[in-house]
Amino acid sequence: MATQYSIQGTTAKEIAASVERGVADGVLAPGDALPPVRRLADELGVSPGTVATAYKELRRRGLVVTRGRGGTVVAEAASVASRRPPRMPPGLVDLASGLPDPAFLPVMRPPAEIRPVRGSHRAAPRLTALEELTRAWFARDDVPAEGVTFAHGALDCIARLLSVELRPGDAVAVEDPGFHHLLDLVPALGLRMVPVAVDGEGMNPDALRAALRGGVRAVVCSPRAQCPTGASFSPARRDELAALLREFPEVLVVEDDYNAQIEGEWAPTLAAAGLERWAQVRTVSKRLGVDLRWAGLAGDPVTLSRHDGRMLMTSGWVSHILQETVVGLLSDPAVTRLVASGEVAYAERRQALVDALGSYGIRSQGASGLNVWVPVRDESAVVNGLRTRGWWVAAGARFRIASPTAVRITTAALDMAAAGRLASDFAEVLGEAQATYEG
């Protein structure tokens, strides 16, 4: 029971706001229990119905969860408290960002002349040239792309898909460990996260089966370069997951293929497996630049229609200036060559660290993508130990729900020599931690 914080208010809105302030300030921590409805009602001099309404609103917004006889507690990743990383101290080598090497990103060239149009672009929100390029991009991996649409980045797209398909309180299966921004987004939409364990080939089929039988309404996963582990579907794993999902045709499957084009020529995807309800979103932020907030979406006709219907009621369309910029970059042979050279370099750098760590007997995961995931016993000890040696890596806590402890290391700009030094320092830090545990 959280006893240091006194919830205030005489209306449901005021009570909910008081709890939210406590969570945002860190006084109410994840797992802290809120007072039972009748007790808090007596303390505040309001009806139990008022408190119950406040708690219902907090649940809807992902701030609290109810655990039956365990009462109402603060959510593990409440939507007002994010999984954002701490600020990196000056003077360290940044291996925590998850971002691409700027050396392999092209210079952006927005169109030089923008002529005004009559009215708005709502009647024709997508440039034909970009639609054609997007269809070809999806078709490379056998993803059906008769219909495609656009969004303002992957999370914008996923948020819209989940919000039109699900209702507050519905459950979503997510990868664990998984993309920390997604783990913030789902509870912020008032949805429940159901963690599904991930191994080197993606979601574990048994864990996904349990989630589906438990009633999840949607599944969000990555077919390759999964963040943070680098897992990628093997053909056999994709087929196993697809067969399982066909038993639940009403479940929406959303694939976030954010690393398409900088990770392999072809990847087996659930989007190409003939599912009834599916969507795959691809972005160019890792390929062309993090400031290009554009995403392409392929999916079944119902899903695309619902996405576009909601978008028309909000932002309406993706800026045609942005679309023109993306078309120019995707059509430039020099940019294609630059991206291809980055793909080769990323694979070499990632493997260099995996091999260097392995030479010290340190197990790691990094089959694809820009990061390496290293299981450790004590995340804080490793992060702080490497910090004293000049490295800044990401503690795994913000990527995890129930999975074991680890750290994530971004290898996008880590050269071969640096990989060897980092592995040596990593081994020293683990040795110091082991001595502490056994001393």
C-alpha positions as CSV (number, residue, x, y, z in Angstrom):
1,M,0.0,0.0,0.0
2,A,1.3,3.4,-0.9
3,T,1.1,5.4,2.3
4,Q,3.3,8.4,1.5
5,Y,0.9,10.0,-0.9
6,S,-2.6,11.3,0.0
7,I,-5.0,11.2,-2.9
8,Q,-7.2,14.2,-3.0
9,G,-10.4,15.4,-4.8
10,T,-14.2,15.5,-4.4
11,T,-15.1,14.5,-8.0
12,A,-14.0,11.6,-10.2
13,K,-12.0,13.9,-12.4
14,E,-10.2,15.5,-9.4
15,I,-9.4,12.1,-7.9
16,A,-8.1,10.7,-11.1
17,A,-5.9,13.8,-11.6
18,S,-4.5,13.5,-8.1
19,V,-3.5,9.9,-8.8
20,E,-1.9,10.9,-12.1
21,R,0.1,13.6,-10.3
22,G,1.4,11.0,-7.9
23,V,2.4,8.7,-10.7
24,A,4.1,11.5,-12.7
25,D,6.0,12.7,-9.7
26,G,7.2,9.2,-8.9
27,V,5.5,9.2,-5.4
28,L,3.2,6.4,-6.6
29,A,5.5,3.8,-8.1
30,P,4.7,0.8,-10.4
31,G,3.0,-1.9,-8.4
32,D,1.9,0.5,-5.5
33,A,-1.7,-0.3,-4.4
34,L,-4.4,2.3,-4.4
35,P,-6.8,2.4,-1.5
36,P,-9.9,0.2,-1.8
37,V,-12.8,2.1,-3.3
38,R,-14.9,2.2,-0.1
39,R,-12.0,3.2,2.1
40,L,-10.9,6.1,-0.2
41,A,-14.6,7.2,-0.5
42,D,-14.8,7.4,3.3
43,E,-11.6,9.3,3.5
44,L,-12.6,11.9,0.9
45,G,-16.2,12.1,1.9
46,V,-17.6,11.1,-1.5
47,S,-19.7,8.2,-2.7
48,P,-18.0,4.9,-3.7
49,G,-19.4,5.4,-7.2
50,T,-17.3,8.6,-7.6
51,V,-14.1,6.7,-6.6
52,A,-15.1,3.8,-8.8
53,T,-15.5,6.1,-11.8
54,A,-12.1,7.7,-11.1
55,Y,-10.5,4.3,-11.0
56,K,-12.3,3.2,-14.2
57,E,-10.9,6.3,-16.0
58,L,-7.4,5.6,-14.7
59,R,-7.7,2.0,-16.0
60,R,-8.9,3.2,-19.4
61,R,-5.9,5.4,-19.8
62,G,-3.4,2.7,-18.7
63,L,-2.3,4.3,-15.4
64,V,-3.6,1.5,-13.2
65,V,-4.6,-2.1,-13.5
66,T,-6.9,-4.2,-11.4
67,R,-5.7,-7.6,-10.1
68,G,-8.8,-9.1,-8.7
69,R,-8.4,-9.7,-5.0
70,G,-5.0,-7.9,-5.3
71,G,-6.9,-4.6,-5.8
72,T,-6.0,-1.7,-8.0
73,V,-2.3,-0.9,-8.5
74,V,-0.2,1.5,-10.5
75,A,0.6,0.0,-13.9
76,E,4.2,-1.3,-14.5
77,A,4.6,1.3,-17.3
78,A,2.0,4.0,-16.6
79,S,1.3,6.2,-19.6
80,V,2.5,9.4,-17.8
81,A,5.8,7.7,-16.8
82,S,7.7,6.8,-20.0
83,R,10.5,4.4,-20.7
84,R,12.6,7.2,-22.2
85,P,16.4,6.8,-21.6
86,P,18.3,8.9,-19.1
87,R,20.4,11.7,-20.5
88,M,23.8,10.6,-21.5
89,P,26.6,12.2,-19.5
90,P,29.1,14.2,-21.6
91,G,32.3,12.6,-22.8
92,L,31.0,9.1,-23.3
93,V,30.7,6.9,-26.5
94,D,27.0,6.7,-27.2
95,L,26.0,3.1,-27.7
96,A,22.5,3.5,-26.4
97,S,20.6,5.4,-29.0
98,G,19.5,2.7,-31.4
99,L,20.0,5.1,-34.3
100,P,21.8,4.6,-37.6
101,D,25.3,5.9,-38.4
102,P,24.9,9.3,-40.0
103,A,27.7,8.4,-42.5
104,F,25.1,6.1,-44.3
105,L,22.3,8.7,-44.3
106,P,21.8,10.8,-47.4
107,V,21.5,14.6,-47.5
108,M,17.8,15.5,-47.7
109,R,16.8,17.6,-50.6
110,P,13.2,18.9,-50.3
111,P,11.6,20.0,-53.5
112,A,12.9,23.4,-54.6
113,E,9.5,24.8,-55.6
114,I,6.1,24.2,-54.0
115,R,3.2,25.6,-55.9
116,P,-0.1,26.3,-54.0
117,V,-3.1,24.1,-54.7
118,R,-6.8,24.9,-54.6
119,G,-8.4,23.5,-51.5
120,S,-6.7,20.6,-49.7
121,H,-5.2,17.3,-50.5
122,R,-7.9,15.2,-48.8
123,A,-9.3,14.0,-52.1
124,A,-5.8,12.8,-53.3
125,P,-3.7,12.3,-50.2
126,R,-1.0,10.1,-51.7
127,L,1.4,11.0,-54.5
128,T,1.2,8.4,-57.3
129,A,5.0,8.1,-57.6
130,L,5.4,7.3,-53.9
131,E,2.5,4.8,-54.1
132,E,4.3,3.0,-56.9
133,L,7.6,3.0,-55.0
134,T,5.9,1.8,-51.9
135,R,4.1,-1.1,-53.6
136,A,7.4,-2.2,-55.1
137,W,9.1,-2.1,-51.7
138,F,6.5,-4.3,-50.1
139,A,6.4,-6.7,-53.2
140,R,10.1,-7.4,-52.7
141,D,9.1,-9.5,-49.7
142,D,6.0,-10.9,-51.3
143,V,3.8,-8.7,-49.2
144,P,0.4,-8.1,-51.0
145,A,0.4,-4.5,-51.9
146,E,-2.5,-3.9,-54.2
147,G,-3.6,-1.3,-51.7
148,V,-1.2,0.9,-49.7
149,T,-1.5,4.0,-47.6
150,F,0.7,6.4,-45.7
151,A,1.1,7.6,-42.1
152,H,3.4,9.9,-40.0
153,G,5.8,7.2,-38.9
154,A,5.4,3.7,-37.5
155,L,4.0,4.6,-34.0
156,D,1.5,7.0,-35.5
157,C,0.3,4.2,-37.8
158,I,0.2,1.5,-35.1
159,A,-1.6,3.9,-32.7
160,R,-4.3,4.6,-35.3
161,L,-4.7,0.9,-36.1
162,L,-5.1,-0.1,-32.5
163,S,-7.4,2.8,-31.6
164,V,-9.9,2.0,-34.5
165,E,-9.8,-1.8,-33.9
166,L,-9.8,-2.0,-30.1
167,R,-11.5,-0.5,-27.1
168,P,-10.0,0.5,-23.7
169,G,-9.3,-2.6,-21.7
170,D,-8.7,-4.8,-24.7
171,A,-5.5,-6.9,-24.7
172,V,-2.6,-6.6,-27.1
173,A,0.1,-9.2,-27.4
174,V,3.6,-7.5,-27.6
175,E,7.1,-8.8,-27.8
176,D,9.0,-9.1,-24.5
177,P,11.6,-7.7,-24.6
178,G,10.3,-5.3,-27.1
179,F,10.4,-1.7,-28.6
180,H,10.2,0.6,-25.6
181,H,8.1,3.3,-27.4
182,L,5.5,0.7,-28.2
183,L,5.5,-0.5,-24.6
184,D,4.6,3.1,-23.7
185,L,2.0,3.5,-26.4
186,V,-0.2,0.5,-25.7
187,P,-1.1,1.4,-22.1
188,A,-1.4,5.1,-23.1
189,L,-4.2,4.0,-25.4
190,G,-6.0,2.3,-22.4
191,L,-5.1,-1.2,-23.7
192,R,-3.6,-4.1,-21.7
193,M,-0.2,-5.5,-22.7
194,V,0.2,-9.3,-22.8
195,P,4.0,-10.1,-23.0
196,V,5.1,-12.8,-25.5
197,A,8.6,-14.1,-25.1
198,V,11.0,-13.7,-27.9
199,D,14.0,-15.9,-29.0
200,G,16.3,-15.6,-31.9
201,E,13.6,-16.4,-34.4
202,G,10.9,-14.0,-33.1
203,M,7.8,-14.6,-31.0
204,N,7.7,-17.9,-29.1
205,P,4.8,-19.9,-30.5
206,D,3.8,-21.4,-27.2
207,A,3.7,-18.0,-25.5
208,L,1.7,-16.5,-28.4
209,R,-0.7,-19.4,-28.2
210,A,-1.3,-18.7,-24.6
211,A,-1.9,-15.0,-25.3
212,L,-4.4,-15.8,-28.1
213,R,-6.3,-18.2,-25.9
214,G,-6.3,-15.6,-23.2
215,G,-8.3,-13.3,-25.6
216,V,-5.9,-10.8,-27.1
217,R,-7.5,-8.7,-29.8
218,A,-4.3,-7.7,-31.6
219,V,-0.7,-8.9,-32.0
220,V,2.2,-6.4,-32.7
221,C,5.6,-7.9,-33.8
222,S,8.6,-7.4,-36.0
223,P,9.6,-9.8,-38.7
224,R,13.3,-8.9,-38.6
225,A,15.8,-6.8,-36.7
226,Q,13.5,-7.0,-33.7
227,C,14.2,-4.3,-31.1
228,P,16.1,-4.9,-28.9
229,T,17.2,-8.5,-29.6
230,G,17.8,-8.5,-33.3
231,A,15.6,-11.5,-33.8
232,S,14.3,-12.3,-37.3
233,F,11.7,-14.8,-38.4
234,S,13.0,-18.0,-39.9
235,P,10.7,-19.4,-42.6
236,A,9.8,-22.3,-40.3
237,R,9.0,-19.9,-37.4
238,R,6.9,-17.7,-39.7
239,D,4.9,-20.7,-40.9
240,E,4.4,-21.9,-37.4
241,L,3.1,-18.5,-36.2
242,A,0.9,-18.1,-39.2
243,A,-0.7,-21.5,-38.7
244,L,-1.5,-20.6,-35.1
245,L,-2.9,-17.1,-36.0
246,R,-5.2,-18.6,-38.6
247,E,-7.0,-20.3,-35.8
248,F,-7.9,-16.8,-34.5
249,P,-9.0,-15.0,-37.8
250,E,-10.5,-12.0,-35.9
251,V,-7.2,-11.0,-34.3
252,L,-5.4,-8.1,-36.1
253,V,-1.7,-8.8,-36.7
254,V,0.4,-5.7,-37.1
255,E,4.0,-6.1,-38.3
256,D,6.5,-3.3,-37.7
257,D,9.1,-3.9,-40.4
258,Y,11.0,-0.7,-39.5
259,N,14.4,-2.0,-40.7
260,A,13.3,-3.1,-44.1
261,Q,15.9,-2.3,-46.8
262,I,18.8,-2.1,-44.4
263,E,18.5,-5.7,-43.2
264,G,18.6,-8.3,-45.9
265,E,17.2,-8.7,-49.3
266,W,14.2,-10.8,-48.3
267,A,12.4,-11.7,-45.1
268,P,9.6,-14.1,-44.4
269,T,6.7,-12.1,-43.0
270,L,3.3,-12.8,-41.5
271,A,1.9,-10.2,-43.9
272,A,2.7,-12.6,-46.8
273,A,1.1,-15.6,-45.0
274,G,-2.5,-15.1,-46.1
275,L,-3.9,-14.0,-42.8
276,E,-7.4,-12.5,-42.7
277,R,-6.6,-9.4,-40.7
278,W,-3.1,-8.0,-41.1
279,A,-1.1,-4.9,-41.6
280,Q,2.6,-4.2,-42.2
281,V,4.1,-0.8,-41.6
282,R,7.5,0.3,-43.0
283,T,9.4,3.5,-42.3
284,V,12.5,5.2,-43.8
285,S,13.8,6.7,-40.6
286,K,16.6,4.1,-40.2
287,R,17.2,4.0,-44.0
288,L,17.1,7.7,-45.0
289,G,17.0,9.8,-41.8
290,V,15.2,10.0,-38.5
291,D,13.5,13.3,-39.4
292,L,11.6,11.8,-42.3
293,R,8.3,11.1,-40.4
294,W,6.8,9.0,-43.1
295,A,5.5,5.4,-43.2
296,G,4.0,3.1,-45.8
297,L,1.3,0.7,-44.8
298,A,0.0,-2.4,-46.5
299,G,-2.9,-4.5,-45.2
300,D,-6.2,-6.2,-45.8
301,P,-8.9,-3.9,-47.3
302,V,-10.9,-3.5,-44.1
303,T,-7.8,-2.5,-42.0
304,L,-6.6,0.0,-44.6
305,S,-10.1,1.5,-44.9
306,R,-10.4,1.9,-41.2
307,H,-7.0,3.5,-40.9
308,D,-7.6,6.0,-43.7
309,G,-11.1,6.8,-42.3
310,R,-9.6,7.8,-39.0
311,M,-6.7,9.7,-40.6
312,L,-9.1,11.8,-42.7
313,M,-10.8,12.9,-39.5
314,T,-7.5,14.0,-37.9
315,S,-4.4,15.1,-39.9
316,G,-6.0,14.2,-43.2
317,W,-2.8,13.3,-45.1
318,V,1.0,13.2,-45.0
319,S,2.5,16.5,-46.3
320,H,3.1,16.3,-50.0
321,I,6.3,18.2,-49.4
322,L,7.5,15.3,-47.3
323,Q,6.2,12.8,-49.9
324,E,8.1,14.6,-52.7
325,T,11.3,14.4,-50.5
326,V,10.9,10.7,-50.0
327,V,10.3,10.1,-53.7
328,G,13.4,12.0,-54.6
329,L,15.6,10.0,-52.1
330,L,14.1,6.6,-53.0
331,S,14.6,7.3,-56.8
332,D,18.2,8.4,-56.4
333,P,20.7,5.6,-57.4
334,A,23.4,7.3,-55.3
335,V,21.2,7.0,-52.2
336,T,20.5,3.4,-53.0
337,R,24.2,2.7,-53.1
338,L,24.8,4.5,-49.9
339,V,22.1,2.6,-48.1
340,A,23.5,-0.7,-49.4
341,S,26.9,0.1,-48.1
342,G,25.4,0.9,-44.7
343,E,23.7,-2.5,-44.7
344,V,27.0,-4.2,-45.2
345,A,28.7,-2.1,-42.5
346,Y,26.0,-2.6,-40.0
347,A,26.1,-6.4,-40.4
348,E,29.9,-6.4,-40.0
349,R,29.9,-4.1,-36.9
350,R,27.2,-6.1,-35.2
351,Q,28.9,-9.4,-35.8
352,A,32.2,-8.0,-34.7
353,L,30.8,-7.2,-31.3
354,V,29.0,-10.6,-31.0
355,D,32.3,-12.3,-31.9
356,A,34.4,-10.2,-29.5
357,L,32.0,-10.8,-26.6
358,G,32.0,-14.5,-27.4
359,S,35.8,-14.6,-27.2
360,Y,35.3,-13.8,-23.5
361,G,32.5,-16.3,-23.0
362,I,29.8,-13.6,-23.0
363,R,26.6,-14.7,-24.7
364,S,24.7,-12.2,-26.8
365,Q,22.0,-11.9,-29.4
366,G,22.3,-9.8,-32.6
367,A,21.3,-11.7,-35.7
368,S,20.2,-8.6,-37.4
369,G,19.5,-4.9,-37.0
370,L,21.5,-2.1,-35.3
371,N,21.8,-3.5,-31.8
372,V,23.2,-6.4,-29.7
373,W,21.3,-7.7,-26.7
374,V,23.4,-9.0,-23.8
375,P,21.9,-10.9,-20.9
376,V,23.4,-9.8,-17.6
377,R,22.7,-10.4,-14.0
378,D,22.7,-6.8,-12.8
379,E,21.8,-4.1,-15.4
380,S,22.8,-1.2,-13.2
381,A,26.2,-2.7,-12.4
382,V,27.0,-3.2,-16.0
383,V,25.7,0.2,-17.2
384,N,27.6,2.0,-14.5
385,G,30.7,-0.1,-14.9
386,L,30.9,0.6,-18.6
387,R,30.2,4.3,-17.9
388,T,33.4,4.6,-15.8
389,R,35.3,3.1,-18.8
390,G,33.8,5.7,-21.3
391,W,30.9,3.7,-22.8
392,W,27.2,4.5,-22.5
393,V,24.9,1.5,-23.1
394,A,21.2,1.1,-22.5
395,A,19.8,-0.7,-19.5
396,G,17.4,-3.4,-20.6
397,A,14.7,-2.4,-18.1
398,R,12.8,-0.1,-20.5
399,F,12.6,-2.8,-23.1
400,R,11.3,-5.5,-20.7
401,I,8.0,-6.6,-19.1
402,A,8.7,-10.0,-17.7
403,S,11.8,-11.1,-19.6
404,P,15.2,-11.5,-17.9
405,T,17.6,-8.6,-17.3
406,A,20.0,-7.5,-20.1
407,V,21.6,-4.5,-21.7
408,R,21.3,-3.2,-25.2
409,I,24.3,-2.0,-27.2
410,T,23.9,-0.1,-30.4
411,T,26.6,-1.2,-32.9
412,A,25.6,1.0,-35.9
413,A,28.7,3.3,-35.5
414,L,31.0,0.9,-33.5
415,D,34.1,0.0,-35.6
416,M,36.0,-3.3,-35.3
417,A,38.8,-2.0,-33.0
418,A,36.3,-0.4,-30.7
419,A,34.3,-3.6,-30.5
420,G,37.3,-5.4,-29.2
421,R,38.0,-2.8,-26.5
422,L,34.3,-2.7,-25.5
423,A,34.2,-6.5,-25.1
424,S,37.4,-6.4,-22.9
425,D,35.8,-3.7,-20.7
426,F,32.6,-5.7,-20.6
427,A,34.4,-8.8,-19.4
428,E,36.1,-6.7,-16.7
429,V,32.8,-5.2,-15.5
430,L,31.2,-8.7,-15.3
431,G,34.2,-9.9,-13.3
432,E,33.8,-7.1,-10.8
433,A,30.1,-7.7,-10.5
434,Q,30.7,-11.4,-9.9
435,A,33.3,-10.6,-7.2
436,T,30.7,-8.4,-5.5
437,Y,28.0,-11.1,-5.6
438,E,30.4,-13.7,-4.2
439,G,32.4,-11.6,-1.8
